[in-house]
Amino acid sequence: MGVKGAKITQGSVLAAELIVQKLSSISDISAKKMFGGHGIFHTGKMFGIIHSKGTAYLKVDISNQKDYEKNGARKHGKMPYYSIPDAVFDDVDTLLLWAKKSIEISKK
């Protein structure tokens, strides 16, 4: 997400639409505008965010943090979210695996 009061950008809108589309095989995925960006939800629990400039992030914990780091992902401030590496975002099967793990983490 962006900064509170920030204007939503076309990049954020497009990224949110794209990730929801790529994750469409998982039921009940949705995006909601938040602070100039978007939250990505599964059954009402947020497991991903889209920064106001369009960068996508997924929720991490100790169980998957090293996967993100070894693939060059960046942490989103102090929040437990890491950027989705381009290679992962472009590979739908891997993206689905990473998203499912983030969904599990969001339910803890």
C-alpha positions as CSV (number, residue, x, y, z in Angstrom):
1,M,0.0,0.0,0.0
2,G,1.0,3.5,-0.3
3,V,0.9,6.5,2.0
4,K,-2.3,7.5,3.7
5,G,-3.9,10.2,1.5
6,A,-1.9,9.3,-1.6
7,K,-3.7,9.3,-4.9
8,I,-4.3,5.9,-6.5
9,T,-2.3,5.4,-9.7
10,Q,-3.0,3.5,-12.9
11,G,0.0,1.3,-12.0
12,S,-1.7,0.2,-8.8
13,V,-5.0,-0.4,-10.4
14,L,-3.4,-2.5,-13.2
15,A,-1.2,-4.5,-10.9
16,A,-4.2,-5.3,-8.6
17,E,-6.3,-6.4,-11.6
18,L,-3.4,-8.5,-12.9
19,I,-2.7,-10.3,-9.7
20,V,-6.3,-11.1,-9.0
21,Q,-6.5,-12.5,-12.6
22,K,-3.4,-14.6,-12.1
23,L,-4.7,-16.0,-8.8
24,S,-8.2,-16.7,-10.2
25,S,-7.8,-20.4,-9.7
26,I,-7.9,-19.8,-5.9
27,S,-11.4,-19.1,-4.9
28,D,-12.5,-15.8,-3.2
29,I,-9.5,-13.6,-4.1
30,S,-10.3,-9.9,-4.2
31,A,-8.6,-6.5,-4.2
32,K,-9.7,-3.4,-2.2
33,K,-8.4,0.2,-2.6
34,M,-6.4,1.2,0.5
35,F,-4.1,4.2,1.1
36,G,-3.4,4.9,-2.6
37,G,-2.7,1.2,-3.3
38,H,-4.6,-2.0,-2.8
39,G,-5.0,-4.8,-0.3
40,I,-5.2,-8.4,-1.8
41,F,-7.6,-10.6,0.2
42,H,-8.6,-14.2,0.4
43,T,-11.9,-14.8,2.3
44,G,-11.6,-11.4,3.9
45,K,-8.0,-11.9,5.2
46,M,-5.3,-9.7,3.6
47,F,-2.3,-11.6,2.3
48,G,-0.9,-9.2,-0.2
49,I,-0.6,-5.6,-1.0
50,I,-0.1,-3.4,-4.1
51,H,2.0,-0.3,-3.4
52,S,0.5,2.9,-4.8
53,K,3.1,2.8,-7.6
54,G,2.1,-0.8,-8.6
55,T,4.7,-3.0,-6.8
56,A,3.1,-6.3,-5.6
57,Y,4.0,-7.7,-2.2
58,L,3.0,-11.0,-0.4
59,K,2.9,-11.7,3.4
60,V,5.9,-13.6,4.8
61,D,7.0,-15.1,8.0
62,I,10.0,-17.2,9.0
63,S,8.8,-20.1,7.0
64,N,9.1,-18.4,3.6
65,Q,11.2,-15.3,4.1
66,K,14.5,-16.9,2.8
67,D,12.8,-17.8,-0.5
68,Y,12.0,-14.1,-1.0
69,E,15.4,-12.9,0.0
70,K,17.3,-15.4,-2.2
71,N,15.2,-14.2,-5.1
72,G,16.0,-10.5,-4.6
73,A,12.7,-9.5,-3.0
74,R,12.5,-6.3,-1.0
75,K,10.8,-5.8,2.3
76,H,7.9,-3.3,2.5
77,G,9.0,-1.0,5.3
78,K,8.4,-2.5,8.7
79,M,5.5,-4.6,7.5
80,P,5.8,-8.4,7.0
81,Y,5.4,-8.2,3.3
82,Y,8.1,-8.7,0.6
83,S,8.0,-7.8,-3.1
84,I,7.2,-10.5,-5.6
85,P,10.3,-11.1,-7.8
86,D,9.6,-10.7,-11.5
87,A,10.5,-14.3,-12.2
88,V,7.9,-15.5,-9.7
89,F,5.2,-13.0,-10.9
90,D,5.7,-14.2,-14.5
91,D,5.4,-17.9,-13.6
92,V,1.8,-18.5,-12.6
93,D,2.4,-21.9,-11.0
94,T,5.1,-20.5,-8.7
95,L,3.1,-17.4,-8.0
96,L,0.1,-19.6,-7.0
97,L,2.4,-21.6,-4.6
98,W,3.8,-18.4,-3.0
99,A,0.3,-16.9,-2.7
100,K,-1.1,-20.0,-1.1
101,K,1.7,-19.9,1.5
102,S,1.0,-16.2,2.2
103,I,-2.7,-17.0,2.5
104,E,-1.8,-19.7,5.2
105,I,0.3,-17.1,7.0
106,S,-2.5,-14.5,7.0
107,K,-4.7,-17.0,8.8
108,K,-2.4,-17.5,11.7
